[in-house]
Amino acid sequence: MQKSVLCIIFACGFLMAISADECVENVVAEALTDLSSKSPYSPTISLASAAEKLPKGVKTRAMAFLGRHASRYATDNETCVATEKLVNDTFLKHWKCKSSETADRSDAETLRAIRQELENYGSITIQGQEEAFGLGKRVADLLSVLVEREGAETRKIAIKRILTTAKKRTQQTARHFLKGLLSQDTYHKLDFVPLDDDQELRFFDVCDRYNALWKSVGKNNPEIKKAEKMLLEPLAQKLSAQMGKEISLKDVETLYKECVFKWHVEEPKNRREVDKQLCDLFTREELNAVSFYKDLKEYYKKGPGAHSVGGIAIACGLLHTMLEDLSVGGIGAAGEFPAYLRFAHAETLVPLMTLLNLATHHAPLTVEHSRAEARWSLRDVCPMACNLMFLTVDTPDGDAVVQIINEVVTPWKIKPCEGHVLCDLDLLLDFFPRESCRWSDMCSETADDL
């Protein structure tokens, strides 16, 4: 009883008699607002207000857009199956994975649930659909405001290219984004066949040198190892005693991930009793500790700390191609506004943002930052549906580029244009030249590297 009272006072924040389940829900909901990699997208300002940050007297020419997929379900059944193996039958009394042979296949309700879960795996959620649609609508509103401010004739958005990865979550995000971006008539007339481009957009998967260096060097980073010892090992020991079986560090991440997906990504109606039980394995502080550990690992895998394993330079080719789209095809026909759209993953956007000095941290991330209020976090850099947009504008000195990050006009942080809202397009192309972004130079394995 004492535990419940403490929970009500300190975690739920008010004094009243509520059930233990309700209290667990409040504790988890509060803790999960701080988690990063699965955070839903939440813009802080109206994108249309971005027009106020742009210099007057310039004409907007074209757009290159790169977005992460919106909020999604778990991508496959690995997490579920791994969790089922960890937790005993009593704990999982009324719950089984979709692939579990012990599920009652004659039970119609179970079969419906299995079919629904099969359909959902790897898809964006209803919340994700709303994120993507809303973002597309706000981009359309911004372009409308810009055209109106320029006093120009009405221009229709002309989709010149749509690229996604082969994953259905990026293709679904693209589809819902387009529904918001275009009028209903235009959308239905669009021959929506996105081009899958995993080398351009999933370079983190297909770059041999980067993956070899990460496995041999990156995973053994001293800060990552220190975090495992300080943050995860005590938790694994506690869970082992609590659950009556040996829980590894990987098991800790598995249980954490299953809790996060159900509470932070899926809709409330899809939360199950087991998810309360799984999340209740952790205190708020423990949830935040695992979240920080995952942030630390991402920092050294694809954030500012990934320079040592080549995880940043490999985004150069994509960046150059996006700028090249605006240079070569940036002037549309009369009444057109050319748009080049790409939809990918956090592993795509974070290295590119880091290359542009947009995802930096005041000092290398260490375990000591785990208790700091301000720290490098994917929640801030690239939540679900995070996005980067380049707009070219016609100035008296030639074409310049504005960068808009998560719907905020952001001054450039690279040396040629540091502190300025506008950066000369040719200058950017020279600063990220195609010859320094050759795939063979960056991704072939060599003895010296390894």
C-alpha positions as CSV (number, residue, x, y, z in Angstrom):
1,M,0.0,0.0,0.0
2,Q,2.8,2.3,0.9
3,K,4.2,2.0,-2.7
4,S,0.9,3.0,-4.2
5,V,0.7,6.1,-1.9
6,L,4.2,7.2,-2.9
7,C,3.3,6.6,-6.5
8,I,0.2,8.8,-6.2
9,I,2.0,11.6,-4.4
10,F,5.2,11.8,-6.4
11,A,4.5,10.4,-9.8
12,C,0.8,11.2,-10.4
13,G,1.1,14.6,-8.7
14,F,-2.1,14.8,-6.7
15,L,-3.7,13.2,-3.7
16,M,-6.7,11.1,-4.5
17,A,-7.5,7.4,-4.5
18,I,-6.9,5.9,-7.9
19,S,-6.1,2.4,-9.0
20,A,-2.6,1.1,-9.3
21,D,-3.1,0.7,-13.1
22,E,-4.0,4.3,-13.5
23,C,-1.0,5.4,-11.5
24,V,1.3,3.2,-13.6
25,E,-0.2,4.8,-16.7
26,N,0.5,8.3,-15.4
27,V,4.1,7.5,-14.4
28,V,4.8,5.9,-17.8
29,A,3.1,8.7,-19.8
30,E,5.2,11.3,-17.9
31,A,8.4,9.4,-18.4
32,L,7.8,8.7,-22.1
33,T,7.5,12.4,-22.9
34,D,11.3,12.6,-22.5
35,L,12.1,9.6,-24.8
36,S,13.8,10.5,-28.0
37,S,13.9,8.1,-30.9
38,K,10.2,7.3,-30.9
39,S,8.9,10.8,-30.0
40,P,6.0,11.9,-32.1
41,Y,6.3,15.0,-34.2
42,S,5.2,18.2,-32.7
43,P,5.9,21.5,-34.5
44,T,6.5,24.5,-32.3
45,I,5.3,27.2,-34.7
46,S,3.1,27.7,-37.7
47,L,5.1,27.0,-40.8
48,A,3.3,29.8,-42.7
49,S,4.9,32.2,-40.2
50,A,8.3,31.2,-41.7
51,A,7.6,33.6,-44.5
52,E,8.2,36.4,-42.1
53,K,11.8,35.3,-41.6
54,L,12.6,35.5,-45.3
55,P,13.9,38.7,-46.9
56,K,11.3,40.7,-48.8
57,G,11.6,41.3,-52.5
58,V,12.8,37.8,-53.3
59,K,11.0,35.2,-55.4
60,T,10.7,31.6,-54.2
61,R,11.7,29.3,-57.0
62,A,11.6,25.6,-55.9
63,M,11.7,23.2,-53.0
64,A,13.8,20.2,-52.0
65,F,12.2,18.3,-49.1
66,L,13.6,15.4,-47.0
67,G,11.4,13.9,-44.3
68,R,11.6,11.0,-41.9
69,H,8.7,8.6,-41.8
70,A,5.9,9.5,-39.4
71,S,5.1,7.6,-36.2
72,R,5.0,3.9,-36.8
73,Y,4.3,0.5,-35.3
74,A,7.2,-1.9,-34.5
75,T,8.7,-2.9,-37.8
76,D,8.5,-6.7,-37.3
77,N,7.8,-9.2,-34.6
78,E,11.3,-9.5,-33.2
79,T,10.6,-7.3,-30.2
80,C,7.4,-9.1,-29.4
81,V,8.9,-12.6,-29.7
82,A,12.0,-11.6,-27.7
83,T,9.8,-10.2,-25.0
84,E,7.7,-13.3,-24.9
85,K,10.8,-15.4,-24.3
86,L,11.9,-13.2,-21.4
87,V,8.6,-13.1,-19.5
88,N,7.1,-16.2,-17.9
89,D,3.7,-17.6,-18.7
90,T,2.1,-16.2,-15.6
91,F,3.2,-12.7,-16.5
92,L,1.9,-13.1,-20.1
93,K,-1.3,-14.7,-18.9
94,H,-3.6,-13.3,-21.6
95,W,-1.1,-12.1,-24.2
96,K,0.8,-13.8,-27.0
97,C,2.8,-12.6,-30.0
98,K,1.2,-12.9,-33.4
99,S,3.6,-15.7,-34.3
100,S,3.2,-17.7,-31.0
101,E,2.3,-21.3,-31.5
102,T,0.6,-21.3,-28.2
103,A,-2.0,-18.8,-29.3
104,D,-5.5,-20.4,-29.5
105,R,-5.9,-20.4,-33.3
106,S,-9.5,-21.5,-33.0
107,D,-10.4,-18.3,-31.1
108,A,-11.9,-15.9,-33.6
109,E,-10.9,-12.9,-31.6
110,T,-7.3,-14.0,-31.4
111,L,-7.2,-14.6,-35.2
112,R,-8.6,-11.1,-35.8
113,A,-5.9,-9.6,-33.5
114,I,-3.2,-11.6,-35.3
115,R,-4.4,-10.4,-38.7
116,Q,-4.5,-6.8,-37.5
117,E,-1.0,-7.0,-36.1
118,L,0.3,-8.5,-39.3
119,E,-1.2,-5.6,-41.2
120,N,0.2,-3.0,-38.8
121,Y,3.7,-4.2,-38.5
122,G,6.0,-1.7,-40.3
123,S,3.2,0.7,-41.0
124,I,2.7,4.2,-39.8
125,T,0.0,4.7,-37.1
126,I,-3.1,6.8,-37.3
127,Q,-1.2,9.4,-35.5
128,G,1.6,9.1,-38.1
129,Q,-0.9,9.6,-40.9
130,E,-2.1,12.8,-39.2
131,E,1.5,14.0,-38.7
132,A,2.3,13.5,-42.4
133,F,-0.9,15.0,-43.7
134,G,-0.6,18.0,-41.4
135,L,3.0,18.6,-42.4
136,G,2.1,18.5,-46.1
137,K,-0.8,20.9,-45.5
138,R,1.4,23.4,-43.7
139,V,4.1,23.3,-46.4
140,A,1.3,24.1,-49.0
141,D,0.2,27.0,-46.7
142,L,3.7,28.3,-46.6
143,L,4.1,28.3,-50.4
144,S,0.7,30.0,-50.8
145,V,1.8,32.7,-48.3
146,L,5.1,33.2,-50.2
147,V,3.4,33.5,-53.6
148,E,0.8,35.9,-52.2
149,R,3.5,38.0,-50.5
150,E,5.5,38.2,-53.8
151,G,2.4,39.4,-55.6
152,A,3.0,36.7,-58.1
153,E,0.5,34.8,-60.2
154,T,-0.9,31.6,-58.7
155,R,1.6,28.8,-59.1
156,K,0.7,25.1,-58.8
157,I,3.1,22.7,-57.0
158,A,4.7,20.5,-59.6
159,I,6.1,17.3,-58.2
160,K,9.3,16.6,-60.2
161,R,10.5,13.6,-58.1
162,I,9.3,11.4,-55.3
163,L,11.9,9.2,-53.7
164,T,11.4,6.8,-50.8
165,T,13.2,3.8,-49.4
166,A,11.8,0.4,-50.0
167,K,10.1,0.4,-46.6
168,K,6.4,0.8,-46.6
169,R,6.4,3.3,-43.8
170,T,8.3,5.8,-45.9
171,Q,5.9,5.2,-48.8
172,Q,2.8,5.6,-46.6
173,T,4.3,8.8,-45.2
174,A,4.9,10.2,-48.7
175,R,1.3,9.4,-49.7
176,H,-0.3,11.1,-46.7
177,F,2.1,14.1,-47.0
178,L,1.0,14.5,-50.6
179,K,-2.6,14.4,-49.6
180,G,-2.0,17.4,-47.4
181,L,0.3,19.2,-49.9
182,L,-1.9,19.0,-53.0
183,S,-5.5,19.7,-53.6
184,Q,-7.8,16.7,-53.7
185,D,-8.1,16.9,-57.5
186,T,-4.4,17.2,-58.1
187,Y,-3.6,14.3,-55.7
188,H,-6.0,11.9,-57.4
189,K,-4.6,12.8,-60.8
190,L,-1.0,12.2,-59.6
191,D,0.5,9.0,-60.8
192,F,2.0,8.2,-57.4
193,V,4.7,5.7,-58.1
194,P,7.5,6.5,-55.7
195,L,11.0,5.5,-56.7
196,D,12.8,3.3,-54.2
197,D,16.4,4.4,-53.7
198,D,18.1,2.6,-50.9
199,Q,21.6,3.6,-51.9
200,E,20.8,7.3,-51.8
201,L,18.5,7.2,-48.9
202,R,19.7,4.2,-46.8
203,F,23.4,4.8,-47.3
204,F,23.8,3.7,-43.6
205,D,22.8,0.2,-44.6
206,V,24.8,-0.3,-47.8
207,C,28.1,1.5,-47.0
208,D,30.5,-1.4,-46.2
209,R,33.3,0.7,-44.7
210,Y,31.0,2.5,-42.3
211,N,29.3,-0.6,-41.1
212,A,32.6,-2.4,-40.6
213,L,34.0,0.5,-38.7
214,W,31.0,0.8,-36.5
215,K,31.1,-2.9,-35.6
216,S,34.9,-2.9,-34.9
217,V,35.4,0.6,-33.4
218,G,32.1,2.4,-32.8
219,K,30.4,-0.2,-30.6
220,N,33.5,-0.3,-28.4
221,N,33.5,3.5,-27.9
222,P,34.7,4.0,-24.2
223,E,31.6,6.2,-23.5
224,I,29.2,3.6,-24.7
225,K,31.0,0.9,-22.7
226,K,30.9,3.2,-19.6
227,A,27.2,3.8,-20.1
228,E,26.5,0.1,-20.3
229,K,28.3,-0.4,-17.0
230,M,26.8,2.5,-15.1
231,L,23.3,2.6,-16.5
232,L,22.3,-0.8,-17.9
233,E,24.2,-3.3,-15.8
234,P,22.5,-2.3,-12.5
235,L,19.1,-2.4,-14.2
236,A,19.8,-5.9,-15.7
237,Q,20.8,-7.2,-12.2
238,K,17.6,-5.7,-10.7
239,L,15.4,-7.2,-13.5
240,S,17.1,-10.6,-13.2
241,A,16.2,-10.7,-9.5
242,Q,12.7,-9.4,-10.1
243,M,11.9,-11.8,-13.0
244,G,13.8,-14.9,-11.7
245,K,16.0,-15.4,-14.8
246,E,19.1,-13.9,-16.2
247,I,18.4,-10.6,-18.1
248,S,21.2,-9.4,-20.4
249,L,21.9,-5.8,-21.5
250,K,20.2,-6.6,-24.8
251,D,17.2,-8.0,-22.9
252,V,16.9,-4.7,-21.1
253,E,16.8,-2.8,-24.4
254,T,14.2,-5.3,-25.7
255,L,11.8,-4.8,-22.7
256,Y,12.3,-1.0,-22.9
257,K,11.6,-1.0,-26.6
258,E,8.4,-3.0,-26.3
259,C,7.2,-0.7,-23.6
260,V,8.0,2.4,-25.7
261,F,6.3,1.2,-28.8
262,K,3.0,0.5,-27.2
263,W,2.9,3.6,-25.0
264,H,4.6,6.2,-27.1
265,V,3.8,5.2,-30.7
266,E,0.6,3.1,-30.8
267,E,-2.8,4.6,-30.2
268,P,-4.2,4.3,-26.7
269,K,-6.8,1.8,-27.8
270,N,-4.1,-0.6,-28.8
271,R,-2.4,-0.7,-25.4
272,R,-2.7,-4.0,-23.6
273,E,-2.5,-5.1,-20.0
274,V,0.9,-6.6,-20.6
275,D,2.3,-3.2,-21.7
276,K,1.4,-1.7,-18.3
277,Q,3.2,-4.7,-16.7
278,L,6.2,-4.3,-19.0
279,C,6.5,-0.6,-18.4
280,D,6.0,-1.1,-14.7
281,L,9.2,-3.1,-14.6
282,F,11.0,0.3,-14.9
283,T,10.9,3.4,-12.7
284,R,10.8,6.8,-14.4
285,E,14.5,7.2,-13.7
286,E,15.3,3.8,-15.2
287,L,13.3,4.6,-18.4
288,N,15.2,7.8,-18.8
289,A,18.5,6.0,-18.2
290,V,17.9,3.6,-21.0
291,S,16.7,6.5,-23.2
292,F,19.9,8.3,-22.5
293,Y,22.0,5.2,-23.3
294,K,20.2,4.9,-26.6
295,D,20.8,8.6,-27.4
296,L,24.5,8.2,-26.5
297,K,24.8,5.2,-28.9
298,E,23.0,7.2,-31.7
299,Y,25.3,10.2,-31.0
300,Y,28.3,8.0,-31.8
301,K,26.6,6.0,-34.6
302,K,25.0,8.7,-36.7
303,G,25.3,12.0,-34.8
304,P,28.3,14.3,-34.2
305,G,30.4,11.5,-32.7
306,A,30.1,9.4,-35.9
307,H,32.9,11.2,-37.7
308,S,35.4,8.6,-36.5
309,V,33.6,5.8,-38.3
310,G,32.7,7.7,-41.4
311,G,29.0,8.0,-40.5
312,I,28.7,11.7,-41.4
313,A,30.6,12.0,-44.7
314,I,28.4,9.4,-46.4
315,A,25.5,11.8,-46.3
316,C,27.4,14.2,-48.6
317,G,26.1,12.5,-51.8
318,L,22.5,13.0,-50.8
319,L,23.0,16.6,-49.8
320,H,24.8,17.4,-53.1
321,T,22.0,15.7,-55.1
322,M,19.3,17.7,-53.3
323,L,21.1,21.0,-54.1
324,E,21.7,19.9,-57.6
325,D,18.0,19.3,-58.1
326,L,17.4,22.9,-57.2
327,S,20.3,24.1,-59.5
328,V,19.4,22.0,-62.6
329,G,15.6,21.8,-62.3
330,G,14.9,24.7,-60.0
331,I,13.1,26.9,-62.5
332,G,9.7,25.6,-63.4
333,A,7.5,26.3,-66.3
334,A,5.1,29.3,-66.1
335,G,2.7,28.9,-63.2
336,E,4.7,26.0,-61.7
337,F,6.5,25.5,-58.4
338,P,8.9,22.6,-58.7
339,A,9.1,20.2,-55.7
340,Y,11.6,17.4,-55.1
341,L,10.4,15.1,-52.3
342,R,12.3,12.4,-50.4
343,F,11.2,10.3,-47.5
344,A,13.6,8.2,-45.4
345,H,14.7,7.5,-41.9
346,A,16.4,9.1,-38.9
347,E,19.6,7.3,-40.0
348,T,19.3,9.4,-43.2
349,L,18.5,12.8,-41.7
350,V,20.7,12.9,-38.6
351,P,24.0,12.5,-40.5
352,L,22.9,15.0,-43.1
353,M,21.9,17.5,-40.4
354,T,25.2,16.9,-38.7
355,L,27.0,17.6,-41.9
356,L,25.3,20.9,-41.9
357,N,26.2,21.5,-38.3
358,L,22.6,21.4,-37.2
359,A,22.8,18.5,-34.9
360,T,25.9,19.5,-32.9
361,H,26.5,19.5,-29.2
362,H,28.6,21.9,-27.1
363,A,31.0,19.1,-26.2
364,P,31.3,15.4,-26.9
365,L,28.4,13.5,-25.3
366,T,29.5,11.5,-22.2
367,V,27.8,9.5,-19.5
368,E,28.1,12.6,-17.2
369,H,25.5,14.3,-19.4
370,S,22.9,11.6,-18.4
371,R,21.8,13.8,-15.5
372,A,22.0,17.1,-17.3
373,E,18.8,18.9,-18.2
374,A,20.1,20.0,-21.6
375,R,21.7,17.2,-23.6
376,W,21.9,15.9,-27.1
377,S,18.8,14.0,-27.9
378,L,17.1,12.6,-31.0
379,R,13.9,13.9,-29.6
380,D,15.2,17.4,-30.3
381,V,17.1,16.6,-33.5
382,C,14.9,14.2,-35.3
383,P,11.6,12.9,-33.8
384,M,9.2,10.9,-36.0
385,A,8.4,12.9,-39.2
386,C,11.3,15.3,-38.6
387,N,12.1,17.2,-41.8
388,L,14.5,19.4,-43.7
389,M,13.5,21.7,-46.5
390,F,15.6,23.8,-48.9
391,L,13.9,26.7,-50.7
392,T,15.6,28.5,-53.5
393,V,14.9,32.2,-53.8
394,D,15.8,34.5,-56.6
395,T,17.9,37.4,-55.3
396,P,19.7,40.3,-57.2
397,D,22.9,38.3,-56.7
398,G,21.6,35.0,-58.0
399,D,19.9,32.0,-56.6
400,A,20.2,31.5,-52.8
401,V,19.0,28.7,-50.5
402,V,17.0,29.0,-47.3
403,Q,17.0,26.0,-44.9
404,I,13.9,25.2,-42.9
405,I,14.5,22.5,-40.1
406,N,11.4,21.0,-38.5
407,E,9.4,24.0,-39.8
408,V,11.7,26.6,-38.4
409,V,13.7,28.9,-40.7
410,T,17.3,28.3,-39.5
411,P,20.3,30.4,-40.2
412,W,23.2,28.5,-41.9
413,K,25.9,27.1,-39.6
414,I,28.5,26.2,-42.2
415,K,31.4,28.5,-42.7
416,P,30.6,30.1,-46.1
417,C,27.2,31.4,-44.9
418,E,27.4,31.1,-41.1
419,G,24.7,33.2,-39.4
420,H,22.9,34.1,-42.6
421,V,19.4,33.0,-43.6
422,L,20.4,33.0,-47.3
423,C,23.3,31.0,-48.8
424,D,24.4,31.2,-52.4
425,L,23.4,28.0,-54.2
426,D,26.6,27.8,-56.2
427,L,28.6,28.4,-53.1
428,L,26.9,25.4,-51.4
429,L,27.5,23.2,-54.4
430,D,31.2,24.1,-54.3
431,F,31.4,23.6,-50.5
432,F,29.9,20.1,-51.0
433,P,31.4,19.1,-54.3
434,R,30.4,15.9,-56.1
435,E,34.0,14.7,-56.4
436,S,34.4,14.7,-52.6
437,C,31.2,12.7,-52.2
438,R,32.2,9.7,-54.3
439,W,30.7,6.5,-53.0
440,S,33.7,4.3,-53.8
441,D,36.0,6.6,-51.8
442,M,33.8,6.7,-48.8
443,C,32.4,3.2,-48.6
444,S,35.0,0.7,-49.9
445,E,36.7,-1.2,-47.1
446,T,40.5,-0.9,-46.8
447,A,43.1,-2.5,-44.6
448,D,44.1,0.9,-43.2
449,D,40.6,1.7,-42.0
450,L,40.0,-1.6,-40.4
